[in-house]
Amino acid sequence: MSLTSITNKGFTNAVVSLAVKTLKVRYKNSLIGIFWSMLNPLLFLVILYIVFSQFAKGSDASLNYPLYALSGLIFWNFISASILQVLTSFIDNGDILKSVNLDPIAFPFASMLAAIFNLFLSFIPFLAILYFLDYQLSWSILAVIPYVLITSVFVTGLGMLLGTLNVYFRDIQLLWTTLMPAFFYFTPIAYPPSLIPEKFQWLIKINPFYFFIDAVHQIFHDGEFPSMENSMVMIGLAVGCYLLGYIVFMRLRKGFISNI
């Protein structure tokens, strides 16, 4: 066995171990475990249903609002929470970084792996709720697997970019947590894009999160595979964002220990 394969195996084991540690800490002493991941979107669903449902149905008679909103909320929570976890992964694991000879890139990978595992665990209560929402199972649900992979590359890249900068400028985390609520309302998560006046439609298309949430709505609400145009944009965003994040990380990683 070559030295490279041994190194790669050790790195993979470290990522998995860190991901398991993250999950254990999250659910330690929790009575209902993964069902907490559904509490936030369900509370939002109740509020948004009261506020938006009549307007949304008025713009599209075929809209199953609870299904539309809940699927958007579940995956928005995945995206927003994952970005924050990856962003803070270097700072949160500062003690390990200073005491163990481990490539720092293991931390964002571990955070992303834990987030993916948590998402798939949340599918258990999510699918149970979909059953009561008269969800019609279709082949389009298989698109969830490549969708999660593409989204994870995008989130890892964006989180790694912000996380690297956050090591040097702690305002980055505060700025991002301030911007996330604005992105929530700016993205058609719990309302259809048709509610946006025509003259402002272009604003939605410059929001990168729009394409990822739109793909989720196509999969779960429309029962269709994401369109080719949407898929290509998501892939482009994922690759571009990851490359940018990786380049910035590689250039600034040398100063991590002295700045954490």
N, C-alpha and C positions, 0 to 999 in steps of 0.2 A: 504494500500500500504506500502511495507516494505521500510526501510531506504535505502537498497541497490538499489531497483528499482528507488527511487527518485534520488539517486546519479548518477546512470547510465543515467537516463533521462536528468539530468542537464549537464552531461558530453557530451552527444550526441548533445544537443542543443548548447553547447559551440562550438563544432567542426563544426557544420553546420553554426553557426553565423560567425565564423572565416573564413570559406571557402567562404561564401557570401561576406564578407568584402574584401577578397583577389581578388575576381572576380570584385567587384565594383571598386577597386583601379586600376586594370589592364585596364579596359575599360572606365574609367572616361574620359569624353570629347573626346572620340574616335568617328569618323564619320562612320567608316566602321566596327568597332567592331571585331567580330570573324573572318572576312576575313583577318585580319592581320596575323592570325595564318597560313594562306596558303601562304602568300607572301614569307617568307623565303624558304620553300621547293620548291616553283615554280621557284624562282631565281636559287636555286641550281640545279633544274632539267634542266633548260636551259643550264647552264654551263656544267653539267655532261653529258648531251646529246651530246653536241658538242665534249667533250673530250673522253668519254667512249663508246658511242653507237655503233660505228663501230667495236671496239674490242669485245664488249659484244655479238653483233649479230654474229660475226664470230665464237665465241665459242659455240653458241647455236642458231640455225636457228629459233627455235620456240619462242625465247625470244621476248616478247612485252616490249621493253626497257622503254618507258615512264611509263607504268603501273608498271613495276618492280621497277624502281627507285623511283617513286612518293610514292608508298605504303611504301617502306622502309624509305624514308625521313620523311614522316608524323609520323610514329611510332618511329623513332629515335628521332625526335624533342620532342615527348611526353616523352620518357624515359629520355633523357638527361636533358630536362627542369625540369621534375618532381624531379629528383635526386637533382638538384641544389636548387629547392624550398624547399624540405624537409631538405636538408643540412643546409640551412640558416634560417630555421623557428625559431629556438631557439633564435638566435641573433636578427632577425628581430622583434620578439615579446618580446624583453627584457623588455620593459616598462610595458607591460601587465603582464608578469611573476612576476615582482617586486611589482605590485600594486594589483593583483587579486589572490585569493587563488584558483588556477587552476592547475591541473596536467599537467606538461610540455609536456606529450606525446600527448596532444590535438593538439599541434602545427603541428607536422609532419602529423598527421591524417588529419587535416584541409587542409594543403597544398596539400596532395595527393588527397583529395576529390575535391578540386578546379581544380586540374590538370585533373582529370577524367572528370569532367563536361566540362571543356574547350575542351578536346579531342572530346567528343560527339558533342559539338557545331561545331567543325571544320569538323565533318562528313558531314555537310550540303554542304559546297562548295566542299569538297573532293569527295563526291558521284556525284555531278554535273560534276566535271572534269572527273571522271571515265566514265561517260556516253559518253563523247566526245572521250574517249580513247577506245571505243568499248568494254567496260567491260561487260562480260557475267555473269549475276547474277546467283549464285549457292547457294546450301544449306550450303556450307562451310563458308559463311559469318556469320552464327550463331556462329561460333567458336570465333568470335571477343569478345563476352561477357565473356566467361571463360578466354580467353587470357588476356583481360584487367584486370580482377581480379587477376590472377596469377602474371602478370607483376607488378601490384600495390603493392602486398605483397613484391615482390623482391625489388622494388624501395623504399618502405617505410623502409624496413630493412636496405638496404645499405645507404639510406639517413640519417636514424636515427643513424647509426653507425658513419658515417662521421660527422654528425651534432653535436653529443655528443662530439667527439674528438675536433671539431672545437671550441667549447665553451672554451676549455683549450688551444688549439693551433690553432691560426687563420691562420696559414700557410696551414691548411688542405683544406680550400676553395680555396686558390690560387693554391695549388697543383692539386686539382681536375679539376679546370677550365683549367689548363695547359694540363692535361692528356686527357680531353674529345676530342679535335680535333684528337689526335693520335688514340683513340678508333674509331672515325668516319671512318678513312681511313683503320684501321685494321679490321673493320667489313664489310662483304660483303653487304653493304646497297644498293649501286648503281652499283654494278658489281657482276656477278655470281661467286660462289666459284671456278668454273671450270677454271677461269682465273689465279688462284693461282697454281704455279708449284706443282706437286705431292709431292715433297720432303718437301714442306712447308705447306701442308694441315693440318698437326697435330697442327700447330700454331693457326689455326682458331678455332679448337675445344677446346683450352684452354681459349678462349675468351668467357666469360659468355654471352655477348651481342649477340653473333652469333646466339644462339639458339632462342632468342626472335625475332630477325629480320628474321631468316629463317622461323619461324612459320608464320609471317606476309606474307612473299612471298608465302608460301604454300596456305594460305587462299585466298589472293587476286589474285596473278598471276597464280598459278596452279589450283585454284578452288577446293582445297582439304582441308580436315581437317588436322591439324598438325599431323605428325606421332606419334605413341605411344612412340617411343624412345625420340623424341624431347620433347613431353609433359611431360614425366617422368623427364627428365633433368631439364626442366623449373620449375616444381613443387619442385624438390629437391633443386634447387638454391634458389627459393623463400622462402621455409620453413627454410633452413639453414641460409640464409642471415638475415631473420627476427629475428630468435632466437638469432643470434649473436648480431645484433643491439640492441635488447631488453635487453639482458643480460648486455651489456656494458652501455646502458642507465640507467638501474636500479642501477648499481654500482656507477655511476658517477653523477647522477642527484642531489645529495645533495649539490654539490658545484656550481650549475648553477648560482644562484643569486649573489654569491660573485665574479663570474668570467665573468659575462655578463656586 
